Amino acid sequence: RLQDQLGVHVLSMSSSTTCSAPGKVLVTGGYLVLERPNTGLVFSVNARFYSTVRQQQVGGGSTAGGKITIDVSSPQFNVISRYFLEIGPSTLSLLPQTKEQKENKYTEKTILYTLSAIRGLISHHDFDNIIRPGLYIEILGDNDFYSMGAQLKLRNMPLTSSSLKKLPKCLDVSSSLDNLNKTGLGSSAALVTSLTAALLTHFKVTTLHHPSTPVVGSFPPTPSPSYPSLPSSSSSSSPAVT
């Protein structure tokens, strides 16, 4: 199952859907894996992105010009971006509310491309029924994706890994997206994966199981490539906290 390969988790309710996807650590491979027969080794981590999709509660729905309102909330950055979805006979367009609105290609492209794919996979009647009230999307990322140095200093906590574990989940980030200090755990990929999964599930294009639900079935074994052994080290060190 693709869901299990990506590590996607889902929590679906009658009016909203939340999907999460893990970050990753690239051990070997890099961009070489884009060319066969090169292989790579990637580990998923506990840090996850969470995307929630639900119908608009107030102020949403269709505008006078027939455009659909889509709000994207990033509480950790104290940002809500509003878009208008134009539905043409065969294409969709996603327009920002104002020209001054800050561009976010990761969310904008994901929403547009995923909704375009969904419209081609389900009937236009079903698509319109779900999209007409408008969509409200909320995106959150675990602390491990970002530098938490400012949060630790704010709480007079030492800059150690044990202090990081004591912080509340999904804290505010004390910088803009342009000046963000990230930790290199694949936050962009986790965001795109969780958002894509949430939209597909919300529109009932796919059904993802909740992490507490057992998966029935078996998967064919995947051949494991051989990797060179890593050099041993007699010393150990704790990762620095930034």
C-alpha positions in Angstrom: 0.0 0.0 0.0 1.3 3.5 -0.9 -0.1 4.8 2.3 2.2 2.5 4.4 5.2 3.3 2.2 4.7 7.0 2.8 3.8 6.6 6.5 0.6 8.6 6.1 -1.9 8.6 9.0 -5.5 9.7 8.7 -8.2 10.9 11.1 -11.5 11.3 9.3 -14.7 12.8 10.7 -18.0 13.7 9.0 -17.0 17.2 8.1 -13.2 17.3 8.3 -10.2 15.1 7.5 -6.7 15.2 9.0 -3.8 13.4 7.5 -0.2 13.4 8.7 3.1 12.4 7.0 6.6 11.9 8.6 9.8 13.7 7.9 12.8 11.9 6.8 16.6 11.6 7.1 18.5 10.9 3.8 21.4 8.5 4.6 22.7 7.7 1.1 21.6 8.4 -2.5 20.8 12.1 -3.0 19.7 13.1 -6.4 21.5 10.1 -7.9 18.4 8.0 -7.1 16.6 9.8 -10.0 18.7 7.8 -12.4 18.5 4.0 -12.6 19.9 1.8 -11.3 21.1 4.0 -8.4 19.5 3.4 -5.0 19.3 5.3 -1.8 18.6 4.8 1.9 16.0 7.0 3.7 14.7 6.7 7.3 11.4 8.2 8.4 11.4 10.1 11.7 8.8 10.8 14.4 8.4 14.4 13.4 5.2 14.8 11.3 3.2 17.4 9.3 -0.5 17.5 9.9 -3.0 18.8 7.3 -6.7 19.3 8.1 -9.3 19.9 5.4 -12.9 20.9 6.2 -15.8 22.9 4.9 -15.9 26.6 5.5 -17.9 27.6 8.6 -18.5 31.3 7.9 -17.6 33.7 5.2 -16.8 30.9 2.7 -18.6 29.3 -0.2 -19.0 30.8 -3.6 -18.4 34.5 -4.3 -20.7 36.6 -6.5 -18.5 35.7 -9.5 -18.9 32.0 -8.8 -15.4 31.5 -7.4 -14.9 29.1 -4.5 -13.2 30.4 -1.3 -10.2 28.4 0.0 -8.5 29.5 3.2 -5.1 28.1 4.2 -4.1 28.6 7.9 -0.6 28.3 9.2 -1.1 28.9 13.0 2.6 28.5 13.8 3.3 31.5 11.6 0.2 33.4 12.5 -0.8 33.4 8.8 -4.1 32.8 7.0 -4.0 33.1 3.2 -7.2 33.3 1.2 -7.6 32.0 -2.4 -10.3 31.9 -4.9 -10.8 28.8 -7.0 -12.1 29.4 -10.5 -13.8 26.3 -12.1 -13.7 26.2 -15.9 -15.1 23.6 -18.3 -11.9 21.6 -18.2 -9.4 23.5 -16.0 -9.1 25.0 -12.5 -7.3 28.2 -11.5 -6.3 29.2 -8.0 -6.0 33.0 -7.4 -4.7 34.8 -4.3 -7.2 37.2 -2.7 -4.8 40.2 -3.3 -1.7 40.8 -5.4 0.2 41.6 -2.2 -0.5 38.2 -0.6 2.6 36.2 0.1 3.2 33.4 -2.4 3.6 29.9 -1.0 4.3 27.6 -4.0 4.3 24.4 -1.9 0.7 24.8 -0.7 -0.6 26.6 -3.8 0.7 24.1 -6.4 -0.4 21.1 -4.2 -3.9 22.4 -3.8 -4.3 23.3 -7.5 -2.8 20.1 -8.9 -4.5 17.8 -6.4 -8.0 19.4 -6.9 -7.4 19.2 -10.7 -6.6 15.5 -10.4 -9.6 14.9 -8.1 -12.0 16.6 -10.6 -10.8 14.1 -13.2 -11.3 11.1 -10.9 -14.8 11.7 -9.6 -17.9 13.0 -11.2 -18.3 16.8 -11.6 -21.5 16.6 -9.6 -19.7 15.0 -6.6 -16.8 17.4 -6.9 -19.1 20.5 -7.0 -21.1 19.3 -4.0 -18.0 19.0 -1.8 -16.2 22.1 -3.1 -19.1 24.6 -3.2 -19.2 25.5 0.5 -15.5 26.3 0.3 -12.5 24.8 2.0 -10.6 25.6 5.2 -7.2 24.0 5.4 -5.0 24.1 8.4 -1.3 23.0 8.3 0.9 22.3 11.4 4.4 20.9 11.7 6.1 19.2 14.7 8.8 21.2 16.5 11.6 19.1 15.2 11.3 20.6 11.7 12.3 24.0 13.0 14.9 25.6 15.2 13.5 25.9 18.7 16.4 27.9 20.2 14.2 31.0 20.7 11.5 28.9 22.4 14.0 27.4 24.8 15.5 30.7 25.7 12.0 32.2 26.2 11.4 29.5 28.8 14.9 29.7 30.4 15.5 26.1 29.4 19.0 24.8 28.6 19.8 24.2 24.9 19.7 20.4 25.1 17.8 17.6 23.4 16.1 16.7 26.7 14.7 20.3 26.8 13.3 19.9 23.3 11.3 16.9 24.4 9.6 18.9 27.1 8.3 21.6 24.8 4.5 21.6 23.8 3.7 20.3 20.3 3.6 22.5 17.2 4.8 25.7 18.8 4.8 29.1 17.1 7.9 29.8 15.0 9.5 33.1 15.8 10.5 34.0 12.2 9.0 34.4 8.8 9.1 31.8 6.1 11.9 33.7 4.3 14.1 33.7 7.4 13.2 30.3 8.7 15.8 28.0 10.3 14.9 24.5 9.4 16.5 21.3 10.6 16.7 19.4 7.3 14.1 16.7 8.0 12.2 17.0 4.8 9.5 19.5 6.0 8.4 20.5 2.4 7.9 16.8 1.3 6.0 16.0 4.5 3.8 19.1 4.1 3.0 18.2 0.4 2.3 14.6 1.2 0.0 15.2 4.2 -1.9 17.9 2.3 -2.3 15.8 -0.8 -3.5 12.8 1.3 -6.0 15.0 3.2 -7.5 16.4 0.0 -7.8 13.0 -1.7 -9.4 11.5 1.4 -11.7 14.5 2.0 -13.1 14.1 -1.5 -13.4 10.3 -1.0 -11.0 9.6 -3.9 -9.1 7.2 -1.6 -9.7 5.7 1.8 -6.8 5.8 4.2 -6.9 3.8 7.5 -6.5 5.4 10.9 -3.2 4.4 12.6 -5.1 2.3 15.2 -6.8 0.3 12.4 -4.9 -2.9 11.4 -4.0 -3.2 7.8 -5.3 -6.5 6.2 -3.1 -8.1 3.6 0.5 -8.8 2.8 3.0 -7.2 0.5 5.6 -8.8 -1.7 9.1 -8.6 -0.4 11.2 -5.8 -1.8 14.8 -6.7 -2.7 17.2 -4.9 -0.5 20.3 -3.4 -2.1 23.6 -4.0 -0.5 25.4 -1.0 1.0 29.0 -0.6 2.1 29.6 -0.9 5.8 30.0 2.3 7.7 33.3 3.0 9.5 33.1 2.4 13.2 33.8 5.2 15.7 34.9 4.9 19.3 33.6 8.3 20.3 30.0 9.5 20.5 28.5 13.0 20.7 25.1 14.5 21.2 23.6 16.5 18.4 23.7 20.2 18.8 20.5 22.1 19.4 19.9 25.2 17.3 
